[in-house]
Amino acid sequence: MTYDEFEKVTGEFFDEHTQKGYHICNGDEDYGFMWQGCPMCKRDLGGDKFQIIAYNPVTDDQIEYRVCEDCMLYTAYGYLDMFEGEINTK
C-alpha cells in the first residue's frame, strides 16, 4: 500500500463516520500485539493495536475500534512522518 492509498482508505473511514455525526479520537487503550487486521486502513497486518473511538455527541453513541499504530498516529496528527519504513515527503 502506498501512502496515497493509505490516505484514501483512512479518509473514507473518517468520511463514513463524520457523515453520521461521529467524531473520531484516540482512546487510552494499548491492546498490545494482535493478529487481526486494521478496520481503518484495511491492512491485514498483525501488530500492536490501539484504541480509537467514534463518538456521536447527539445520540451519545460510542464505537470502539482497535487500529494499527499508523492509523492511531494518523488520527492524532493527520499525517505520518514515516510510512512502511519510508520517510514521508508529502
FIZATI-898994 format. One line per field, with one value per residue (C-alpha): residue in one letter; residue number from 1; y, z, x. Coordinates in Angstrom, 3 decimals. Example, Ala and Ser with C-alpha at 12.3 -4.5 7.8 and 13.67 -1.06 7.14 Angstrom:
2
residu: c(A, S)
num: c(1, 2)
c2: c(-4.500, -1.060)
c3: c(7.800, 7.140)
c1: c(12.300, 13.670)
//
This chain:
90
residu: c(M, T, Y, D, E, F, E, K, V, T, G, E, F, F, D, E, H, T, Q, K, G, Y, H, I, C, N, G, D, E, D, Y, G, F, M, W, Q, G, C, P, M, C, K, R, D, L, G, G, D, K, F, Q, I, I, A, Y, N, P, V, T, D, D, Q, I, E, Y, R, V, C, E, D, C, M, L, Y, T, A, Y, G, Y, L, D, M, F, E, G, E, I, N, T, K)
num: c(1, 2, 3, 4, 5, 6, 7, 8, 9, 10, 11, 12, 13, 14, 15, 16, 17, 18, 19, 20, 21, 22, 23, 24, 25, 26, 27, 28, 29, 30, 31, 32, 33, 34, 35, 36, 37, 38, 39, 40, 41, 42, 43, 44, 45, 46, 47, 48, 49, 50, 51, 52, 53, 54, 55, 56, 57, 58, 59, 60, 61, 62, 63, 64, 65, 66, 67, 68, 69, 70, 71, 72, 73, 74, 75, 76, 77, 78, 79, 80, 81, 82, 83, 84, 85, 86, 87, 88, 89, 90)
c2: c(0.000, 3.438, 6.465, 7.919, 4.692, 4.778, 8.343, 7.437, 4.426, 6.166, 9.239, 7.049, 5.704, 9.258, 10.393, 7.428, 8.285, 12.092, 11.901, 10.069, 12.746, 10.937, 12.494, 10.290, 10.497, 8.366, 6.345, 5.336, 1.614, -0.093, -3.637, -4.951, -7.383, -8.868, -10.860, -9.092, -6.580, -2.899, -1.772, 1.756, 1.195, -2.321, -3.789, -7.393, -6.935, -8.322, -5.847, -3.650, -2.344, 0.851, 2.189, 4.868, 5.955, 7.229, 9.335, 10.885, 13.727, 13.973, 10.326, 9.707, 6.620, 5.385, 2.854, 1.456, 0.288, -1.475, 0.039, -0.237, 2.199, 4.073, 4.741, 5.736, 8.275, 9.465, 10.038, 12.073, 14.162, 13.997, 12.751, 10.311, 11.164, 7.559, 5.039, 1.384, 2.171, 5.105, 8.793, 10.538, 13.569, 14.540)
c3: c(0.000, -0.872, 1.365, -1.091, -0.901, 2.907, 2.980, 0.618, 2.659, 6.035, 4.595, 3.581, 7.161, 8.571, 5.964, 6.665, 10.361, 10.149, 7.729, 10.508, 13.076, 14.723, 15.918, 15.827, 18.610, 20.168, 23.232, 26.164, 25.496, 24.112, 23.342, 22.514, 19.701, 17.864, 14.643, 13.461, 10.636, 10.952, 10.328, 9.439, 6.763, 5.869, 6.001, 7.192, 9.180, 12.647, 15.051, 18.062, 18.210, 19.824, 20.715, 18.745, 19.497, 17.213, 19.347, 18.356, 20.786, 19.613, 20.246, 22.887, 20.848, 21.032, 18.791, 19.766, 17.196, 17.563, 14.938, 13.887, 15.062, 11.732, 11.991, 15.652, 14.787, 11.701, 13.876, 16.347, 13.896, 10.484, 8.713, 9.152, 9.128, 8.266, 6.348, 5.929, 6.654, 4.227, 5.083, 4.062, 1.920, 1.243)
c1: c(0.000, 1.322, 0.865, -1.665, -3.687, -3.423, -4.762, -7.608, -8.752, -8.427, -10.159, -13.094, -13.242, -13.354, -15.922, -18.198, -18.280, -18.424, -21.369, -23.224, -22.300, -19.375, -16.135, -13.018, -10.431, -7.730, -8.601, -6.422, -6.018, -2.919, -4.023, -0.550, 0.119, -2.868, -3.109, -6.275, -6.117, -6.932, -10.525, -9.414, -6.740, -7.932, -4.404, -4.339, -1.141, -0.712, 0.854, 0.251, -3.301, -4.547, -7.975, -9.739, -13.263, -16.006, -18.357, -21.667, -22.482, -26.102, -27.004, -24.300, -23.334, -19.748, -17.982, -14.588, -12.049, -8.703, -6.419, -2.774, -0.124, -0.116, -3.858, -3.603, -0.876, -2.762, -5.849, -3.793, -1.732, -3.440, -0.291, 2.589, 6.316, 7.188, 5.093, 6.053, 9.694, 9.935, 10.249, 7.041, 7.887, 4.287)
//
